[in-house]
Amino acid sequence: MFLRSLIFCAYLMLAYWVSCHYPSMKMIFYPTLGAFSFLFMHRVEQIKDIGRIMLGAFVGVVVGCLGYLISTGAFSFFVTALLMILLIKYFKWNAAPILSVSFIPFFAHPAHLWLLPVTVLTSLLGLFVPIWLISRLEKLVLPVPQKWVLFVQRFTSKVSASVKREL
Protein backbone atom coordinates (compact mmCIF):
# COMPACT_ATOMS: atom_id res chain seq x y z
CA MET A 1 0.00 0.00 0.00
CA PHE A 2 2.89 2.34 0.78
CA LEU A 3 4.33 1.80 -2.68
CA ARG A 4 0.96 2.62 -4.25
CA SER A 5 0.79 5.80 -2.17
CA LEU A 6 4.22 6.88 -3.38
CA ILE A 7 3.29 6.17 -6.99
CA PHE A 8 0.05 8.11 -6.92
CA CYS A 9 1.64 11.07 -5.08
CA ALA A 10 4.45 11.14 -7.65
CA TYR A 11 1.88 11.00 -10.45
CA LEU A 12 -0.11 13.88 -8.93
CA MET A 13 3.08 15.91 -8.54
CA LEU A 14 4.05 15.24 -12.16
CA ALA A 15 0.58 16.12 -13.45
CA TYR A 16 0.58 19.33 -11.42
CA TRP A 17 4.07 20.27 -12.59
CA VAL A 18 3.18 19.66 -16.25
CA SER A 19 -0.04 21.65 -15.95
CA CYS A 20 1.83 24.59 -14.39
CA HIS A 21 4.71 24.68 -16.87
CA TYR A 22 2.92 23.95 -20.13
CA PRO A 23 -0.16 26.11 -20.75
CA SER A 24 -1.50 23.74 -23.38
CA MET A 25 -1.56 20.97 -20.76
CA LYS A 26 -3.22 22.95 -17.95
CA MET A 27 -6.28 20.68 -17.92
CA ILE A 28 -4.31 17.50 -17.22
CA PHE A 29 -4.36 18.31 -13.50
CA TYR A 30 -7.49 19.00 -11.51
CA PRO A 31 -7.95 18.67 -7.73
CA THR A 32 -10.42 15.81 -8.11
CA LEU A 33 -7.60 13.72 -9.54
CA GLY A 34 -6.41 13.25 -5.96
CA ALA A 35 -9.77 11.77 -4.98
CA PHE A 36 -9.68 9.45 -7.98
CA SER A 37 -6.16 8.42 -6.94
CA PHE A 38 -7.37 7.42 -3.52
CA LEU A 39 -10.31 5.48 -4.98
CA PHE A 40 -8.11 3.67 -7.49
CA MET A 41 -5.50 2.86 -4.88
CA HIS A 42 -8.05 1.06 -2.71
CA ARG A 43 -9.97 -0.59 -5.54
CA VAL A 44 -7.07 -1.69 -7.72
CA GLU A 45 -8.14 -5.32 -7.35
CA GLN A 46 -11.59 -4.44 -8.69
CA ILE A 47 -10.77 -3.59 -12.29
CA LYS A 48 -14.43 -3.64 -13.31
CA ASP A 49 -15.32 -0.99 -10.70
CA ILE A 50 -12.42 1.21 -11.76
CA GLY A 51 -13.56 0.94 -15.38
CA ARG A 52 -17.06 1.97 -14.36
CA ILE A 53 -15.70 4.91 -12.38
CA MET A 54 -13.59 6.02 -15.36
CA LEU A 55 -16.62 5.72 -17.65
CA GLY A 56 -18.66 7.72 -15.14
CA ALA A 57 -15.99 10.42 -15.01
CA PHE A 58 -15.92 10.61 -18.79
CA VAL A 59 -19.72 10.86 -18.95
CA GLY A 60 -19.63 13.44 -16.15
CA VAL A 61 -17.18 15.69 -17.91
CA VAL A 62 -19.12 15.38 -21.19
CA VAL A 63 -22.35 16.33 -19.39
CA GLY A 64 -20.53 19.25 -17.75
CA CYS A 65 -19.14 20.40 -21.10
CA LEU A 66 -22.58 20.21 -22.70
CA GLY A 67 -24.10 22.17 -19.82
CA TYR A 68 -21.34 24.77 -20.07
CA LEU A 69 -21.76 24.93 -23.85
CA ILE A 70 -25.50 25.63 -23.49
CA SER A 71 -25.01 28.30 -20.84
CA THR A 72 -22.27 29.35 -18.45
CA GLY A 73 -24.78 30.48 -15.84
CA ALA A 74 -25.92 29.15 -12.49
CA PHE A 75 -29.02 27.41 -13.85
CA SER A 76 -26.93 25.35 -16.25
CA PHE A 77 -24.64 24.46 -13.35
CA PHE A 78 -27.69 23.37 -11.33
CA VAL A 79 -29.05 21.22 -14.15
CA THR A 80 -25.63 19.63 -14.64
CA ALA A 81 -25.39 18.79 -10.93
CA LEU A 82 -28.91 17.38 -10.84
CA LEU A 83 -28.41 15.31 -13.98
CA MET A 84 -25.12 13.91 -12.71
CA ILE A 85 -26.61 12.96 -9.34
CA LEU A 86 -29.40 11.11 -11.15
CA LEU A 87 -26.88 9.34 -13.41
CA ILE A 88 -24.67 8.38 -10.45
CA LYS A 89 -27.65 6.89 -8.62
CA TYR A 90 -29.06 5.16 -11.70
CA PHE A 91 -25.78 3.53 -12.75
CA LYS A 92 -24.63 2.99 -9.11
CA TRP A 93 -21.22 4.48 -9.82
CA ASN A 94 -20.66 5.09 -6.08
CA ALA A 95 -17.83 7.58 -6.57
CA ALA A 96 -18.38 11.20 -5.54
CA PRO A 97 -15.47 12.56 -7.65
CA ILE A 98 -17.58 11.84 -10.73
CA LEU A 99 -19.88 14.69 -9.72
CA SER A 100 -16.91 16.99 -9.15
CA VAL A 101 -15.47 16.26 -12.59
CA SER A 102 -18.69 17.44 -14.21
CA PHE A 103 -18.08 20.89 -12.69
CA ILE A 104 -14.62 21.38 -14.20
CA PRO A 105 -15.82 23.31 -17.29
CA PHE A 106 -17.64 25.83 -15.09
CA PHE A 107 -14.49 26.65 -13.15
CA ALA A 108 -11.72 26.10 -15.69
CA HIS A 109 -13.36 27.89 -18.65
CA PRO A 110 -11.52 25.79 -21.26
CA ALA A 111 -10.91 27.28 -24.68
CA HIS A 112 -11.63 23.96 -26.40
CA LEU A 113 -14.45 22.05 -24.73
CA TRP A 114 -13.83 18.87 -26.72
CA LEU A 115 -10.34 18.66 -25.24
CA LEU A 116 -11.57 18.44 -21.64
CA PRO A 117 -13.10 14.92 -21.80
CA VAL A 118 -9.99 13.68 -23.58
CA THR A 119 -7.64 15.10 -20.94
CA VAL A 120 -9.75 13.76 -18.07
CA LEU A 121 -9.79 10.28 -19.58
CA THR A 122 -6.07 10.48 -20.36
CA SER A 123 -5.18 11.60 -16.85
CA LEU A 124 -7.29 8.82 -15.30
CA LEU A 125 -5.70 6.22 -17.56
CA GLY A 126 -2.30 7.66 -16.73
CA LEU A 127 -3.14 7.26 -13.06
CA PHE A 128 -4.54 3.76 -13.34
CA VAL A 129 -1.76 2.12 -15.34
CA PRO A 130 1.12 2.69 -12.86
CA ILE A 131 -1.03 1.77 -9.86
CA TRP A 132 -2.20 -1.40 -11.61
CA LEU A 133 1.39 -2.31 -12.50
CA ILE A 134 2.53 -1.74 -8.92
CA SER A 135 -0.29 -3.93 -7.59
CA ARG A 136 0.85 -6.72 -9.92
CA LEU A 137 4.41 -6.24 -8.72
CA GLU A 138 3.22 -6.41 -5.10
CA LYS A 139 1.54 -9.74 -5.85
CA LEU A 140 4.78 -11.13 -7.24
CA VAL A 141 7.10 -9.80 -4.54
CA LEU A 142 5.02 -9.91 -1.36
CA PRO A 143 4.00 -13.58 -1.32
CA VAL A 144 7.62 -14.66 -0.69
CA PRO A 145 8.00 -12.65 2.55
CA GLN A 146 4.52 -13.79 3.64
CA LYS A 147 5.67 -17.42 3.37
CA TRP A 148 8.62 -16.60 5.58
CA VAL A 149 6.37 -14.91 8.11
CA LEU A 150 4.13 -18.00 8.25
CA PHE A 151 7.19 -20.22 8.65
CA VAL A 152 8.49 -18.12 11.54
CA GLN A 153 5.07 -18.10 13.21
CA ARG A 154 4.78 -21.89 12.97
CA PHE A 155 8.32 -22.37 14.20
CA THR A 156 7.89 -20.06 17.19
CA SER A 157 4.58 -21.66 18.14
CA LYS A 158 6.22 -25.13 18.11
CA VAL A 159 9.16 -23.89 20.17
CA SER A 160 6.90 -22.17 22.70
CA ALA A 161 4.76 -25.34 22.96
CA SER A 162 7.81 -27.48 23.66
CA VAL A 163 9.07 -24.96 26.25
CA LYS A 164 5.70 -25.06 28.03
CA ARG A 165 5.80 -28.85 28.13
CA GLU A 166 9.21 -28.80 29.75
CA LEU A 167 8.06 -26.36 32.42
Secondary structure, DSSP 8 states (H G I E B T S, - for coil): -HHHHHHHHHHHHHHHHHHHH-GGGGGG--THHHHHHHHHHHSTT-HHHHHHHHHHHHHHHHHHHHHHHH--SHHHHHHHHHHHHHHHHHHT---THHHHHHTHHHHH--S-TTHHHHHHHHHHHHHHHHHHHHHHHHHHHTHHHHHHHHHHHHHHHHHHHHHHHH-
